[in-house]
């Protein structure tokens, strides 16, 4: 979903570096995969096409933080009372 993002903190020798992959358009999402010692973070469209990918060696990755966009709860249950008072 637009606004979803993943932060990757990587060991760069004497310091750390932070990279960010963001779902930049509506309908896109960010997917994370760890395969054969490589961490891949990709921005993907609705039909599954990869827009861009960031790859890091798994031994160098210190943190992988997924930050989804807060979703709005639009359910009717919150707006309606649980029980109506028959006297009113």
N, C-alpha and C positions, 0 to 999 in steps of 0.2 A: 504494500500500500504506500502511496506517496508519503514521503517523510520518514519511513522506516530507515533506520541506519544501523551500521555495525562499526564499532571502533576496534582497531587492532593495535595493540601495543607490542612493539618488536624491540628486542635487544640488538643494539647497533654498536656493539663493542663497549666503549666507555660511557655510553649514554643510551637513552631509549628514544624511540620515535613512535609517533602515533599517526595512524592512517585511518581514514574514514571512507566508507562506501555508503552512499545514500540513494534511496529510490527517488529519482528526480522527477518523475512524471506520474500522473494518475494511472493506476493499473499495474504499476511495476512493483516488484518486491525484491528483497535482498535474501539470498540463500547462502548458507555456509556449509562447507563440506571439508572433511579431513580424510585424505586418501594418501596412502603410501608415503607418509612423512611430509606431506604438503598440505597447508591450510589454504583453501580457496574460498573467497568471498565474491559472489557474483550478483550483479543487478540483472534481473530477469523480467521479460515482458509477460503479459497474460498468457500468450500461447507457448511460452517456454524458451523463447529465443534469448540467448545471452547477449546483453548490451556491452558489458565490460566486466572484467575479472581481475581481482588482485590475488596474487599467489605469494605465499611466504613459507619458508622452511619451518616445520612444526617445532623443531628444537629451539628456534629463535623467538617464537611467539610467547610473550609473557602473559597477555590477557586478550580475551576476545569478548567484547561487551555488545550484546544485542539490545538495541533501544527501539522498541516499537512505538508508533504514534499512539497516543491514548485514543481509544475508540469511544464514541458517544453512545450511551445506552438510551435508545429511543423506545423502549418497551412501554406498553400501555399500563402495565402493572404498577409502575411507580406513580403514575398520574391519578389513577382511580383509587378510591379508598377500598380497603379490604372488605369492609362490611358497611352497608348503608343503614343508617338509623331510621326505622320505620316511623318514628314519631315526628320527623322533620319533613 
